[in-house]
Amino acid sequence: MWMTKWMTKRRALAIALLALAADAQSHSDEELAKNLANPVAAMISVPFQFNYDEKIGPRREGERTTLNFQPVAPFRLNADWNVISRTILPFVWQKDIFPGSGKQSGVGDITQSFFFSPSKPTESGVIWGAGPAILIPTGSDDLLSAEKWGLGPTVVVLKQDRGWTYGALANHIWSIGGESDRADISNTFLQPFLSHTTKDAWTYTVNLESSYDWKGKEWTVPVNFTVAKLTKVGGVPVSIGGGLRYWLDSPESGPHGWGLRFVVTLLFPR
């Protein structure tokens, strides 16, 4: 009799421990997914963002596929401050974006940002970061590059509460050098974002990646709707997601209508 009771208690204890482990794992995945929604989280992440857009150019005949390699790396300055490095390196395949332009493929211009961010949120829970944004003319083709160096400020402000993340990221870049026969740059980028992360690490996001060209006086405004799930592949946390985008406004030479986005992000928590 005592053996039966002992075995019953042992099974109950094992079940309880497994349940606690599952809860801890779920909580960990949820936290990682929420951190991924924070552009200045102190966590190394390596996103590969695939975008497809069409109806480009005055004749609406062009199409473009862009793979953005976007590594994020935090560096601790001291107990109170971090600096977050965010790089956007585009690989582009496009055709017929202008009449007679044919096909181009290669590397686009790099946008490199550094955010100096407090290691802890403010008392009201606000997370922020600010620093420089740098445009580097690495484009491998005339139609893939502005052929200008650029520099300006960048800032991000957000808050996270009960699974919700909301805020905005912005920068402004002026050209400071480069090919004299190419147009000067004065562009503002504004990205308001809203996302919700569930207990089982699903994240639903909507954002605008709007930009305004002060020289050409033109807006480019795509709205993105994406869904992502955080899982593990070989023990490495990976976020896999995708969705649609719609171009609310675009220059005559820009994309129109609907587009696609897929994202795979490798995470390396500290």
Backbone hydrogen bonds in HBPLUS format (Angstrom, degrees):
<---DONOR---> <-ACCEPTOR-->    atom                        ^
c    i                          cat <-CA-CA->   ^        H-A-AA   ^      H-
h    n   atom  resd res      DA  || num        DHA   H-A  angle D-A-AA Bond
n    s   type  num  typ     dist DA aas  dist angle  dist       angle   num
A0005-LYS N   A0001-MET O   3.01 MM   4  6.39 161.7  2.05 155.1 159.7     1
A0006-TRP N   A0002-TRP O   2.90 MM   4  6.07 154.2  1.97 143.1 150.8     2
A0007-MET N   A0003-MET O   2.92 MM   4  6.13 160.3  1.96 150.9 155.4     3
A0008-THR N   A0004-THR O   2.94 MM   4  6.14 154.3  2.00 146.2 153.6     4
A0009-LYS N   A0005-LYS O   2.94 MM   4  6.20 161.3  1.98 150.5 154.9     5
A0010-ARG N   A0006-TRP O   2.92 MM   4  6.12 150.1  2.01 143.2 152.3     6
A0011-ARG N   A0007-MET O   2.91 MM   4  6.17 157.3  1.97 148.6 153.9     7
A0012-ALA N   A0008-THR O   2.97 MM   4  6.22 159.4  2.02 147.9 153.8     8
A0013-LEU N   A0009-LYS O   2.88 MM   4  6.08 154.2  1.95 145.6 152.5     9
A0014-ALA N   A0010-ARG O   2.91 MM   4  6.15 157.3  1.96 147.1 153.3    10
A0015-ILE N   A0011-ARG O   2.89 MM   4  6.12 159.7  1.93 150.9 156.3    11
A0016-ALA N   A0012-ALA O   2.96 MM   4  6.16 156.8  2.01 144.4 150.9    12
A0017-LEU N   A0013-LEU O   2.89 MM   4  6.15 157.5  1.94 149.9 155.9    13
A0018-LEU N   A0014-ALA O   2.94 MM   4  6.17 158.1  1.99 149.4 155.3    14
A0019-ALA N   A0015-ILE O   2.92 MM   4  6.15 153.6  1.99 146.4 153.9    15
A0020-LEU N   A0016-ALA O   2.90 MM   4  6.19 154.6  1.97 147.1 154.0    16
A0021-ALA N   A0017-LEU O   2.90 MM   4  6.13 156.4  1.96 147.2 153.8    17
A0022-ALA N   A0018-LEU O   2.90 MM   4  6.12 155.1  1.96 146.3 152.9    18
A0023-ASP N   A0019-ALA O   2.90 MM   4  6.14 156.1  1.96 146.8 153.4    19
A0024-ALA N   A0020-LEU O   2.85 MM   4  6.07 157.5  1.90 148.1 154.6    20
A0025-GLN N   A0021-ALA O   2.89 MM   4  6.10 156.3  1.95 146.4 152.8    21
A0026-SER N   A0022-ALA O   2.87 MM   4  6.07 162.7  1.90 149.4 154.1    22
A0027-HIS N   A0023-ASP O   2.84 MM   4  6.02 160.4  1.88 148.8 154.5    23
A0028-SER N   A0024-ALA O   2.85 MM   4  6.04 154.5  1.92 144.1 151.6    24
A0029-ASP N   A0025-GLN O   2.90 MM   4  6.18 162.1  1.94 153.7 157.7    25
A0030-GLU N   A0026-SER O   2.89 MM   4  6.09 156.7  1.95 148.3 155.4    26
A0031-GLU N   A0027-HIS O   2.88 MM   4  6.13 160.2  1.92 151.3 156.2    27
A0032-LEU N   A0028-SER O   2.95 MM   4  6.21 159.8  1.99 150.8 156.4    28
A0033-ALA N   A0029-ASP O   2.92 MM   4  6.12 160.0  1.96 149.0 154.5    29
A0034-LYS N   A0030-GLU O   2.91 MM   4  6.17 153.5  1.98 148.3 155.8    30
A0035-ASN N   A0031-GLU O   2.83 MM   4  6.07 155.8  1.89 148.8 155.9    31
A0036-LEU N   A0032-LEU O   2.92 MM   4  6.17 145.2  2.04 144.0 153.7    32
A0037-ALA N   A0034-LYS O   3.07 MM   3  5.20 135.1  2.28  98.4 110.6    33
A0038-ASN N   A0035-ASN O   2.97 MM   3  5.14 155.4  2.03 105.5 113.5    34
A0041-ALA N   A0038-ASN O   3.19 MM   3  5.34 156.6  2.25 121.6 117.2    35
A0043-MET N   A0041-ALA O   2.80 MM   2  5.46 135.9  2.00 106.2  92.3    36
A0268-PHE N   A0044-ILE O   2.84 MM 224  5.13 160.5  1.88 163.1 157.8    37
A0045-SER N   A0072-VAL O   3.11 MM  27  5.24 156.3  2.17 137.9 145.0    38
A0072-VAL N   A0045-SER O   2.82 MM  27  5.24 162.2  1.85 165.4 164.6    39
A0046-VAL N   A0266-LEU O   2.79 MM 220  5.03 154.4  1.86 149.3 156.1    40
A0266-LEU N   A0046-VAL O   3.10 MM 220  5.03 165.4  2.13 124.2 123.6    41
A0070-GLN N   A0047-PRO O   3.06 MM  23  5.27 176.0  2.06 155.8 156.2    42
A0048-PHE N   A0264-VAL O   2.76 MM 216  5.29 147.7  1.86 145.4 156.3    43
A0264-VAL N   A0048-PHE O   3.08 MM 216  5.29 159.0  2.13 140.1 145.7    44
A0049-GLN N   A0068-ASN O   2.91 MM  19  4.95 168.9  1.92 149.1 149.2    45
A0068-ASN N   A0049-GLN O   2.72 MM  19  4.95 161.9  1.75 152.9 151.8    46
A0050-PHE N   A0262-PHE O   2.69 MM 212  5.03 172.0  1.69 170.5 169.3    47
A0262-PHE N   A0050-PHE O   2.87 MM 212  5.03 154.3  1.93 141.6 149.4    48
A0051-ASN N   A0066-THR O   2.80 MM  15  5.11 156.0  1.85 152.1 159.7    49
A0066-THR N   A0051-ASN O   2.87 MM  15  5.11 162.1  1.90 146.4 152.5    50
A0052-TYR N   A0260-LEU O   2.95 MM 208  5.08 156.8  2.00 140.7 142.9    51
A0260-LEU N   A0052-TYR O   2.94 MM 208  5.08 154.0  2.00 140.1 148.7    52
A0053-ASP N   A0064-ARG O   2.91 MM  11  5.32 166.0  1.93 159.4 163.9    53
A0064-ARG N   A0053-ASP O   2.80 MM  11  5.32 164.9  1.82 154.3 155.6    54
A0256-HIS N   A0054-GLU O   3.31 MM 202  6.60 166.9  2.33 158.9 161.5    55
A0056-ILE N   A0062-GLY O   3.03 MM   6  4.35 170.6  2.04 117.1 119.0    56
A0062-GLY N   A0056-ILE O   2.91 MM   6  4.35 153.6  1.98 145.7 140.1    57
A0060-ARG N   A0057-GLY O   2.96 MM   3  5.05 157.0  2.01 108.5 116.1    58
A0063-GLU N   A0095-LYS O   3.17 MM  32  5.80 150.2  2.26 153.3 162.1    59
A0095-LYS N   A0063-GLU O   3.11 MM  32  5.80 151.5  2.19 159.3 165.2    60
A0065-THR N   A0093-TRP O   2.76 MM  28  5.15 165.7  1.78 159.9 165.0    61
A0093-TRP N   A0065-THR O   2.84 MM  28  5.15 155.3  1.90 156.5 162.5    62
A0067-LEU N   A0091-PHE O   2.84 MM  24  5.09 166.0  1.86 151.8 156.1    63
A0091-PHE N   A0067-LEU O   2.88 MM  24  5.09 147.9  1.98 132.7 143.3    64
A0069-PHE N   A0089-LEU O   2.89 MM  20  5.11 176.2  1.89 146.3 145.4    65
A0089-LEU N   A0069-PHE O   2.92 MM  20  5.11 164.9  1.95 147.2 152.2    66
A0087-THR N   A0071-PRO O   3.17 MM  16  5.67 164.4  2.20 160.3 165.1    67
A0073-ALA N   A0085-SER O   2.93 MM  12  5.16 157.2  1.99 144.6 152.2    68
A0085-SER N   A0073-ALA O   2.87 MM  12  5.16 175.2  1.87 150.1 148.6    69
A0075-PHE N   A0083-VAL O   2.78 MM   8  5.23 144.7  1.90 147.8 159.7    70
A0083-VAL N   A0075-PHE O   2.82 MM   8  5.23 158.1  1.87 152.0 159.6    71
A0077-LEU N   A0081-TRP O   2.97 MM   4  5.51 152.1  2.05 138.5 145.8    72
A0078-ASN N   A0081-TRP O   3.33 MM   3  5.49 162.4  2.36 144.7 144.9    73
A0119-SER N   A0080-ASP O   2.80 MM  39  5.19 160.7  1.83 126.7 128.8    74
A0082-ASN N   A0117-SER O   2.83 MM  35  5.30 163.7  1.86 158.1 163.7    75
A0117-SER N   A0082-ASN O   2.82 MM  35  5.30 165.1  1.84 152.1 157.3    76
A0084-ILE N   A0115-PHE O   2.76 MM  31  4.96 158.3  1.81 141.1 147.8    77
A0115-PHE N   A0084-ILE O   2.91 MM  31  4.96 161.7  1.94 138.8 144.5    78
A0086-ARG N   A0113-SER O   2.94 MM  27  5.15 169.7  1.95 147.9 150.1    79
A0113-SER N   A0086-ARG O   2.83 MM  27  5.15 170.0  1.84 158.9 161.9    80
A0088-ILE N   A0111-THR O   2.91 MM  23  5.20 145.3  2.04 146.0 156.1    81
A0111-THR N   A0088-ILE O   3.11 MM  23  5.20 157.4  2.16 140.9 147.7    82
A0108-GLY N   A0090-PRO O   2.85 MM  18  5.15 166.4  1.87 146.4 146.6    83
A0092-VAL N   A0106-GLY O   2.78 MM  14  5.50 165.0  1.80 171.3 170.8    84
A0106-GLY N   A0092-VAL O   2.92 MM  14  5.50 148.5  2.02 151.4 159.2    85
A0094-GLN N   A0104-GLN O   2.90 MM  10  5.43 168.9  1.91 163.7 164.6    86
A0104-GLN N   A0094-GLN O   2.90 MM  10  5.43 162.4  1.93 150.6 153.0    87
A0096-ASP N   A0102-GLY O   2.82 MM   6  5.10 153.4  1.89 137.8 146.0    88
A0101-SER N   A0098-PHE O   2.95 MM   3  5.19 161.8  1.98 137.5 134.0    89
A0140-SER N   A0107-VAL O   2.85 MM  33  5.38 150.8  1.94 152.3 152.3    90
A0110-ILE N   A0136-ILE O   3.05 MM  26  5.09 139.9  2.22 154.5 154.2    91
A0136-ILE N   A0110-ILE O   2.83 MM  26  5.09 170.5  1.84 157.0 159.1    92
A0112-GLN N   A0134-ILE O   2.84 MM  22  5.06 166.4  1.86 153.2 156.2    93
A0134-ILE N   A0112-GLN O   2.71 MM  22  5.06 157.9  1.76 148.5 156.4    94
A0114-PHE N   A0132-PRO O   3.04 MM  18  5.71 153.7  2.11 162.9 170.1    95
A0116-PHE N   A0130-ALA O   2.77 MM  14  5.34 175.0  1.77 135.1 136.3    96
A0130-ALA N   A0116-PHE O   3.19 MM  14  5.34 155.0  2.26 127.0 131.5    97
A0122-THR N   A0126-VAL O   2.93 MM   4  5.23 162.7  1.96 143.4 147.2    98
A0125-GLY N   A0122-THR O   2.85 MM   3  5.07 160.7  1.89 112.3 117.5    99
A0127-ILE N   A0158-LEU O   2.82 MM  31  5.29 177.4  1.82 161.7 162.6   100
A0158-LEU N   A0127-ILE O   2.86 MM  31  5.29 157.1  1.92 158.7 163.5   101
A0129-GLY N   A0156-VAL O   2.96 MM  27  5.32 145.2  2.08 151.4 153.8   102
A0156-VAL N   A0129-GLY O   2.90 MM  27  5.32 155.3  1.96 154.7 156.2   103
A0131-GLY N   A0154-THR O   2.99 MM  23  5.48 152.9  2.07 155.3 156.6   104
A0154-THR N   A0131-GLY O   2.83 MM  23  5.48 148.6  1.93 157.6 154.9   105
A0133-ALA N   A0152-GLY O   2.73 MM  19  5.34 158.8  1.77 157.3 156.9   106
A0152-GLY N   A0133-ALA O   3.03 MM  19  5.34 135.6  2.24 152.4 157.4   107
A0135-LEU N   A0150-GLY O   2.87 MM  15  4.46 165.6  1.89 117.2 122.0   108
A0150-GLY N   A0135-LEU O   3.05 MM  15  4.46 161.1  2.08 128.8 128.4   109
A0138-THR N   A0136-ILE O   2.80 MM   2  5.79 127.2  2.08 117.0 100.8   110
A0144-LEU N   A0141-ASP O   2.90 MM   3  5.07 162.2  1.93 112.6 117.6   111
A0179-GLU N   A0147-GLU O   2.98 MM  32  5.87 154.0  2.05 167.2 173.8   112
A0149-TRP N   A0177-GLY O   2.86 MM  28  5.09 156.0  1.92 120.5 128.7   113
A0176-ILE N   A0149-TRP O   2.74 MM  27  5.56 157.7  1.79 138.0 144.3   114
A0151-LEU N   A0174-TRP O   2.88 MM  23  5.55 152.8  1.96 151.3 157.0   115
A0174-TRP N   A0151-LEU O   3.04 MM  23  5.55 176.3  2.04 137.5 136.5   116
A0172-HIS N   A0153-PRO O   3.06 MM  19  5.86 149.9  2.16 161.0 168.4   117
A0155-VAL N   A0170-ALA O   2.89 MM  15  5.50 158.3  1.94 155.1 160.2   118
A0170-ALA N   A0155-VAL O   2.87 MM  15  5.50 161.7  1.90 165.9 171.2   119
A0157-VAL N   A0168-ALA O   3.03 MM  11  5.69 159.8  2.08 160.3 166.2   120
A0168-ALA N   A0157-VAL O   2.92 MM  11  5.69 154.3  1.99 159.2 167.3   121
A0159-LYS N   A0166-TYR O   2.93 MM   7  5.69 146.6  2.05 152.0 162.1   122
A0166-TYR N   A0159-LYS O   3.08 MM   7  5.69 161.1  2.11 158.4 164.2   123
A0161-ASP N   A0164-TRP O   2.86 MM   3  5.19 152.9  1.93 142.7 151.8   124
A0164-TRP N   A0161-ASP O   2.95 MM   3  5.19 162.9  1.98 118.3 120.5   125
A0197-THR N   A0163-GLY O   2.83 MM  34  4.97 161.7  1.87 139.8 145.4   126
A0165-THR N   A0195-SER O   2.91 MM  30  5.20 157.6  1.96 146.8 148.3   127
A0195-SER N   A0165-THR O   2.87 MM  30  5.20 152.1  1.94 151.9 158.7   128
A0167-GLY N   A0193-PHE O   3.14 MM  26  5.63 154.7  2.20 153.6 154.9   129
A0193-PHE N   A0167-GLY O   2.91 MM  26  5.63 163.8  1.93 148.0 149.0   130
A0169-LEU N   A0191-GLN O   2.98 MM  22  5.03 153.0  2.05 121.2 128.9   131
A0191-GLN N   A0169-LEU O   2.72 MM  22  5.03 161.1  1.76 165.2 168.4   132
A0171-ASN N   A0189-PHE O   2.96 MM  18  5.23 151.3  2.05 141.7 146.7   133
A0189-PHE N   A0171-ASN O   2.82 MM  18  5.23 170.0  1.83 155.0 158.1   134
A0173-ILE N   A0187-ASN O   2.93 MM  14  5.47 158.1  1.98 155.8 160.8   135
A0187-ASN N   A0173-ILE O   3.04 MM  14  5.47 157.4  2.09 153.4 154.8   136
A0175-SER N   A0185-ILE O   2.97 MM  10  4.83 149.5  2.06 134.0 130.7   137
A0182-ARG N   A0179-GLU O   3.25 MM   3  5.66 165.7  2.27 113.4 116.3   138
A0214-TRP N   A0186-SER O   2.92 MM  28  5.53 157.7  1.97 171.0 172.6   139
A0188-THR N   A0212-TYR O   3.00 MM  24  5.17 161.3  2.04 144.4 149.4   140
A0212-TYR N   A0188-THR O   2.77 MM  24  5.17 150.8  1.85 145.1 155.1   141
A0190-LEU N   A0210-SER O   2.79 MM  20  5.30 170.2  1.80 154.9 157.4   142
A0210-SER N   A0190-LEU O   3.03 MM  20  5.30 125.1  2.34 167.6 155.0   143
A0208-LEU N   A0192-PRO O   3.16 MM  16  5.75 155.8  2.23 157.8 164.3   144
A0194-LEU N   A0206-VAL O   3.01 MM  12  5.55 149.8  2.10 159.3 168.7   145
A0206-VAL N   A0194-LEU O   2.94 MM  12  5.55 158.2  1.99 162.2 169.4   146
A0196-HIS N   A0204-TYR O   2.89 MM   8  5.32 145.9  2.01 141.7 152.8   147
A0204-TYR N   A0196-HIS O   2.93 MM   8  5.32 159.2  1.97 146.5 150.6   148
A0198-THR N   A0202-TRP O   2.81 MM   4  5.30 158.6  1.85 154.0 160.8   149
A0201-ALA N   A0198-THR O   3.07 MM   3  5.25 149.1  2.17 116.5 114.5   150
A0230-LEU N   A0201-ALA O   3.10 MM  29  5.56 161.8  2.13 149.5 155.2   151
A0203-THR N   A0228-ALA O   2.80 MM  25  5.18 162.0  1.83 152.0 156.3   152
A0228-ALA N   A0203-THR O   2.91 MM  25  5.18 153.9  1.98 146.4 154.5   153
A0205-THR N   A0226-THR O   2.94 MM  21  5.29 173.6  1.95 155.4 156.8   154
A0226-THR N   A0205-THR O   2.99 MM  21  5.29 165.9  2.01 148.0 152.6   155
A0207-ASN N   A0224-ASN O   3.11 MM  17  5.39 150.6  2.20 140.9 149.2   156
A0224-ASN N   A0207-ASN O   2.84 MM  17  5.39 165.0  1.87 158.9 164.0   157
A0209-GLU N   A0222-PRO O   3.16 MM  13  5.81 160.9  2.20 161.0 166.8   158
A0211-SER N   A0220-THR O   2.87 MM   9  5.26 148.1  1.97 145.8 156.0   159
A0220-THR N   A0211-SER O   2.88 MM   9  5.26 147.0  1.99 156.9 161.1   160
A0213-ASP N   A0218-GLU O   2.91 MM   5  5.28 171.1  1.92 158.0 158.8   161
A0217-LYS N   A0213-ASP O   2.57 MM   4  5.29 121.6  1.90 139.7 156.8   162
A0218-GLU N   A0213-ASP O   3.23 MM   5  5.28 142.6  2.38 129.2 138.8   163
A0221-VAL N   A0249-ASP O   2.77 MM  28  4.94 173.8  1.78 138.9 139.7   164
A0248-LEU N   A0221-VAL O   2.75 MM  27  5.42 134.9  1.95 160.7 165.1   165
A0249-ASP N   A0221-VAL O   3.36 MM  28  4.94 149.5  2.46 122.4 128.0   166
A0223-VAL N   A0246-TYR O   2.89 MM  23  5.41 162.7  1.92 150.2 153.3   167
A0246-TYR N   A0223-VAL O   2.92 MM  23  5.41 152.2  2.00 147.2 155.9   168
A0225-PHE N   A0244-LEU O   2.81 MM  19  5.41 171.4  1.82 171.4 171.8   169
A0244-LEU N   A0225-PHE O   2.97 MM  19  5.41 129.1  2.24 152.2 159.1   170
A0227-VAL N   A0242-GLY O   2.96 MM  15  5.71 157.6  2.01 151.5 154.0   171
A0242-GLY N   A0227-VAL O   2.99 MM  15  5.71 148.3  2.10 150.2 155.0   172
A0229-LYS N   A0240-ILE O   2.92 MM  11  5.50 158.6  1.96 142.2 145.7   173
A0240-ILE N   A0229-LYS O   3.02 MM  11  5.50 164.0  2.05 144.5 145.8   174
A0231-THR N   A0238-VAL O   2.78 MM   7  5.38 169.2  1.79 157.3 159.7   175
A0238-VAL N   A0231-THR O   2.79 MM   7  5.38 166.7  1.80 143.1 146.3   176
A0233-VAL N   A0236-VAL O   2.92 MM   3  5.25 161.4  1.95 145.7 146.2   177
A0236-VAL N   A0233-VAL O   3.09 MM   3  5.25 164.9  2.12 111.4 113.9   178
A0267-LEU N   A0237-PRO O   3.00 MM  30  5.38 161.6  2.03 160.4 155.6   179
A0239-SER N   A0265-THR O   2.87 MM  26  5.01 162.1  1.90 146.8 152.2   180
A0265-THR N   A0239-SER O   2.84 MM  26  5.01 162.2  1.87 148.7 154.2   181
A0241-GLY N   A0263-VAL O   2.91 MM  22  5.26 156.8  1.96 159.1 162.6   182
A0263-VAL N   A0241-GLY O   2.89 MM  22  5.26 168.3  1.90 135.5 138.3   183
A0243-GLY N   A0261-ARG O   2.80 MM  18  5.38 142.8  1.94 158.6 159.1   184
A0261-ARG N   A0243-GLY O   3.09 MM  18  5.38 152.8  2.17 146.6 141.6   185
A0245-ARG N   A0259-GLY O   3.05 MM  14  4.97 152.8  2.13 129.3 126.8   186
A0259-GLY N   A0245-ARG O   2.82 MM  14  4.97 148.8  1.92 144.6 144.6   187
A0247-TRP N   A0257-GLY O   2.99 MM  10  5.53 166.0  2.01 156.0 160.0   188
A0254-GLY N   A0251-PRO O   2.94 MM   3  5.03 161.0  1.98 109.1 115.3   189
